[in-house]
């Protein structure tokens, strides 16, 4: 997977842009909006793709990541590419780790708490707002329309 003409593997290029120290190895190249490092991988032509820096370094230093598996950070630092700070796990493992460490956004810290209208444009306020047992906000107008449509389908099928 080395870029055309350089002969340098992507994990080596990623490590060249990494501050290696006692704790986390923080990737110093391009950082995505979500905080994870991004590495450009050229496929031998003018085309290429980007990959997450911690995945590139892990595969280069440890080995392949099993298909469908996640790389989860023990250190909770998305810039960290240090292989011993990373473990292979499922989506459920990643979520369990997030909950165990208290990193699950809820209440006002959750991004959806700032959404003021449903996708159809109805406000999440007043008589149009209802809150489910799980705490999720629902649009009463959309829910009523869904229920009416479902009732009509059931009625026409009978």
C-alpha positions in Angstrom: 0.0 0.0 0.0 3.0 2.3 -0.3 2.4 5.5 -2.3 3.7 5.6 -5.8 7.4 6.4 -6.0 8.1 6.7 -2.3 8.3 3.0 -1.2 7.3 4.2 2.3 4.4 2.4 4.0 1.5 4.6 5.2 2.1 3.7 8.8 5.7 4.9 8.6 4.5 8.2 7.0 1.9 8.5 9.8 4.5 7.9 12.5 6.7 10.6 10.9 3.9 13.1 11.8 3.4 11.7 15.3 4.7 13.1 18.6 6.0 9.9 20.3 6.4 10.2 24.0 5.7 8.3 27.3 1.9 8.5 27.1 -0.2 8.9 24.0 1.4 9.1 20.6 -0.5 12.1 19.1 -0.8 12.2 15.4 0.3 15.6 14.1 -1.0 15.4 10.5 -4.5 16.2 9.2 -7.1 16.0 12.0 -10.8 15.5 11.0 -13.7 17.4 12.7 -14.3 14.4 15.0 -10.7 14.6 16.3 -9.3 11.6 14.5 -6.2 11.7 12.4 -6.5 11.2 8.7 -3.8 9.7 6.4 -3.8 9.9 2.6 -3.1 6.5 1.0 -2.2 6.5 -2.7 -3.1 3.4 -4.6 -0.2 3.6 -7.2 -2.1 5.9 -9.5 -3.2 9.5 -9.2 -6.1 8.3 -7.1 -6.1 7.3 -3.5 -8.2 7.4 -0.3 -8.0 8.6 3.2 -7.8 6.3 6.2 -7.9 6.9 10.0 -4.3 7.3 11.3 -4.8 5.0 14.3 -6.0 2.2 12.0 -3.1 2.7 9.6 -0.5 2.6 12.4 -2.2 -0.4 14.1 -2.3 -2.4 10.9 1.3 -1.6 10.1 2.7 -2.4 13.6 0.3 -5.1 14.9 -1.4 -6.7 11.9 -4.8 -6.7 10.1 -8.0 -5.6 11.8 -10.6 -8.3 11.5 -13.5 -7.3 9.2 -16.3 -5.5 10.9 -14.3 -4.8 14.1 -13.5 -1.5 15.6 -10.4 -0.1 17.1 -11.2 1.4 20.5 -9.0 3.7 22.5 -8.2 2.8 26.1 -6.9 6.4 26.5 -10.0 8.0 24.9 -7.7 10.3 22.8 -8.8 10.2 19.2 -5.4 11.6 18.0 -3.5 8.7 19.7 -2.0 6.1 17.4 -0.1 4.2 20.0 -0.9 0.5 19.4 -0.9 -0.5 23.1 -3.5 2.3 23.8 -5.9 0.6 21.3 -7.9 -2.6 21.5 -10.0 -4.4 18.9 -13.6 -4.7 19.7 -17.2 -4.8 18.4 -19.5 -1.9 18.2 -21.1 -3.1 21.4 -17.6 -3.2 23.1 -17.0 0.4 22.0 -20.4 1.6 23.3 -19.9 -0.3 26.6 -16.5 1.3 27.0 -18.0 4.7 26.3 -20.8 4.2 28.9 -18.3 2.8 31.5 -16.1 5.8 31.2 -19.1 8.3 31.4 -18.5 9.6 27.8 -22.0 9.0 26.6 -23.6 12.4 25.8 -27.0 12.9 27.4 -29.3 15.8 28.3 -28.0 19.2 27.2 -24.6 17.7 26.1 -26.2 15.5 23.4 -26.2 17.2 19.9 -29.9 16.4 19.4 -30.8 18.5 22.4 -30.0 21.6 20.3 -32.5 20.5 17.5 -35.6 22.7 17.7 -37.7 21.3 14.9 -38.4 17.8 13.5 -37.2 16.9 10.0 -40.7 18.0 8.7 -40.3 21.4 10.2 -42.7 21.1 13.2 -41.4 22.7 16.5 -40.3 20.5 19.4 -42.2 22.7 21.8 -45.6 23.3 23.4 -48.4 20.9 22.6 -46.5 19.4 19.7 -43.7 18.0 21.9 -44.0 14.8 23.8 -41.3 12.9 25.6 -41.1 9.1 25.4 -40.4 6.9 28.5 -36.8 6.6 27.3 -36.4 10.4 27.3 -36.5 10.9 23.6 -38.3 13.9 22.2 -41.0 13.2 19.6 -43.0 15.4 17.3 -46.7 14.9 18.1 -47.9 16.0 14.6 -45.6 13.5 12.8 -46.4 10.7 15.3 -50.2 11.3 14.8 -49.7 11.2 11.0 -47.7 8.0 11.3 -50.3 6.4 13.4 -53.1 7.5 11.1 -51.3 6.1 8.1 -50.6 2.8 9.9 -54.3 2.5 10.9 -55.4 3.2 7.3 -53.1 0.5 6.0 -54.3 -2.0 8.5 -58.0 -1.1 7.8 -57.5 -1.5 4.0 -55.7 -4.9 4.4 -58.6 -6.3 6.4 
